[in-house]
């Protein structure tokens, strides 16, 4: 019988189903959300949940209760930079790291993203050093290094590709759109079910201090993929602009999922 307590900072689209899976496997799970209303709902479903708001100013909420007696902390706090709020993700995570250092937590799984690589890097695996271009990518990379190099902590970094599954089907947003760019770019996607299974394997195998690129090994072009997906959903397919044959796009693959975890993907994109 597994007798380990896992804390999930960020019980959202991925964190909640992960929590349910871990409970069925015998783990004790607690977590955080950003509002009291969400926390109350999860508490009613039997989860020890704490409202927690991490900002540039510091942490508001019961961070000590979340981190108390935890064998591993999974951090699923997205940078939220797409909304152009100008938020300083690095500063937020510095506050979180300080709180972790004052707790007994020693093992961390940090959920990051393949946006730490840029297009000009072409085909990349975990052996390639990320060279981010976007603000979000640069901040994520800084946070990766902050945690990975932190003394007294064993951090595993999981870089997820584009997330699909459940209500997330990006084809819906591209349906009927004209002259989209980057039609020749390979897609770097992963289904939520595989995200959950990979995180479970990392916990089961105690794969600490590692970096994993978590992307489905199937990389059709963006044009082929989204035209096919919109047709499957009975939506108007998008059209793509004439592509430049010499353009370089990133394709993110993983060597470590197989080599370290012996993981095989279970859900098609």
N, C-alpha and C positions, 0 to 999 in steps of 0.2 A: 504493500500500500504506500502510495506517495504521500509524504507528509511534509510538503513544502508550501510556503506562503509566497504568492506572487502578487506584487502590486503593479497595477497598470495606470500610468499617468496619462489619462485621455481615453475615457470609455466612450468612444464614438463609433463611427461606421465600421471600423476594423476592431477596435478595442472591445466592444460589447460581445460580438460573436466569439472572439478569442476567449473572453472571460467565461462564457457558457461552455466552450469546449474544454477549457482547463478544469472547470468544476467537475465535468463528467469524467475526467481522467483522475480525479482524486486530489487535485491541488486545492488549497485554500486561496481564494482570490479577493483582493480588495482593490479599489480604484478611485480615480478622481474624475470629476466633470466640472464644467465651468459655472453651472448654476445650481441653486438650491432646489429648483423644481425638478431638474434632471436627476439630482442626487436622491430626492424623495422617491421618485418613480423607481429607480434602481434598488433603493433600500426595500421598497415594497416587494420587489422580485427576489429579495433575499441576498443582495450584494452589499457588503460593507463599503459604502460609497461616501466620499467626502467632496464637498464643493471647494474648488481650489482655483484661484485666479492668479496667474503668473504674469506680471507686467514688468516694464523696465524699472519700475520703482521698487519691486520686491514681490513677495508672495503673500497673498491674502487667503487665509483658510487654514485648515488643520493639516499642515504638511507633516508635522511630527507623528500624528496618528497614522497617516498614510505610510510613512517610512518605518514605523516601529515593527520590529520582529519580522522583517522581510528577507527572504532568501535571494530574491532577484527582483529588480525593478525594471519594468518595460516602459520606455518613454515613447509616447505616441503623440507628441505635441507638435502640430504642423507649424511651419513658419508663418503661415497666414499672410504671406507677402504679395500674393496675387491680387489682393484687394487694394494694394497700393496704400496701405495705411501708414507706411513709413515706419512700421514697427521695427524695433531693434531686437531681432530674434536672439542674437548672441548674448546681449545683455540679460534678457529674460532667462536664458539657460545658464548663465553664470550664477544667477540667484538660486536656481534649482540645484546646481552643482554644489554650491556652498552648503545648502540644507542637507544634501546627501552626505557630504563629508562630515557633518555633525551627527549623522545617524550611524547605525550599525550596518547599513547596506554596503556590500562590497562587490556585488555582481549587477551589471547593467546590460540591458539590450536596448540600444538606441536605434529607433527607426528613422532612417534617412531616405534619400531619394537618388535616383540615377541622374538628377539634374546637376549633381556635382561634376559630371563629365560634360565637356562641350562637344559640339558637332564636329569640329575639326580634328578631334581625337580619333574619329573613325571607329574601328572595331576595338572595343575595350573589354578587359576582364579585371578581376581584383588586383592583378599584378600591375596595372597601369595607375599611375598617380593622377588623381583627378585635377583638371585645370578648369574650374568653373568660370563661366562668363557672366551669367545672370546674377543679380543681387541676391536672389533666393539661393542659388547654387553656391555662391561665395559664403553666405552666412551659414548654410548647412555644413559646408566643408570646415569652416572655423569651429563649429560646434562639435563635429566629429573629432577633430584634433584635440579640442579642449577635454573631451571625455576620455578619448582613447589614451592620451598621454598623462592622465591624472593619476598621481601616485596613490596607491592603496585601493584603486578601483580596477576591476577587470571588466572592460567594456567590449561588447560585441556589436558591430555596426551592421545593420541590414539595410541595403539600398534597394528599395522597391521601385520597380518601373511604374508605368501608368496603371492605376488601379481600376479594375472593372469587376462587375458582379453586383448582385442585388439591384439596387436602383441605379447603379452607375453603369450606363452604357453610352460611351461618348458618341457613338454613331447618331444618336438622337439629336445631338447639338449640331452635327454637321449636315444633317439631311437637307437636301435642296439648296445648299449653298453653292455659289459659283466661283470658279477661278481660284480655288484654294491652292496654297503654295505647298511645296515639299512633298509632292505626290510620290516621288521616288524614295522618300525616307523610309527606312525599315521601322516598323512599330516595335516599341519596347514595352510590352504590357504584361500584367500578371493578374490572375483571377484571385479574388479575395480568399477563396477556399485554399489555394496554394500558399497565400500569405500566412494564413492561420497554421497550416500544417508545417511550414518551415519554422515558424516561431516555436511551435510545440517541439519539433525535433531538436532545436537549439537548446531548449530547456532540458529535454530528456537526456540528451547526450552531453550536457554541461559544456557546450562548445564556447568557452569564454575566450576573450582576447582575439576574436577573429573578425574578418570582414567578409560579408556575403553580398554579391549582386543578385538580387532576387527578381529575375525577369524570365518569362516563358521563352524557351529556346526557339520558338517559332516566330520568324520575323518577316511576314509578308510586307509588301510596300504599303504605305499609308493609303494610296489610291485604291489598290486592289482590296485591301481590308475593309475600308469604310464603304466602298461601293457595294461589296458583298453583304456587309452587315446591315446597311440600310434596306437592301432588297429583302433580306430575311425578316426585317421588322415591318415590311410593306410600307416603307417610307420612300420619298423621292431621293434617289442617289445624288450625292454631291458631284460637282465637276472640278477637275484639277487643271491648273494652268500648265502650259508647255514647260517641261522641266529642262534644266541645264544639265546636260549629260556629265559634266565634269564636277558637279557639286558633291561635296563630301558630307556624309551624314553619320551620326554615331549609331553604332549597334552595340548594345550592352549584353554581354554574356557572362556566365558564371563558371569558374573552374571549381570554386570551393564548395558549392552545394553538393557536387558529386564526390569530390576528393575528401571533404571533411565529414559531411553528413550522410553520404551515400543516398542523396535525395533524388527521387524522380518525380517530375511534374504529374499531377493527377487530373487537372482540369484544363480543358482546351480554352484558348482565348476566342 
